């Protein structure tokens, strides 16, 4: 009986193994885009401050 449960779980485990890298890549890309937008906002604020000092 326990073998039946084990063999029924194997397809789910293989599915998770194949989906894990895809989920990780999507998470990484979203995180990377968020960091890049934050950097752009910081650079914009620095640019505005420098333009005020220059004028």
Secondary structure, 3 states (H helix, E strand, C coil): CHHHHHHHHHHHHHHHHHHHHHHHHHHHHHHHHHHHHHHHHHHHHHHHHHHHHHC
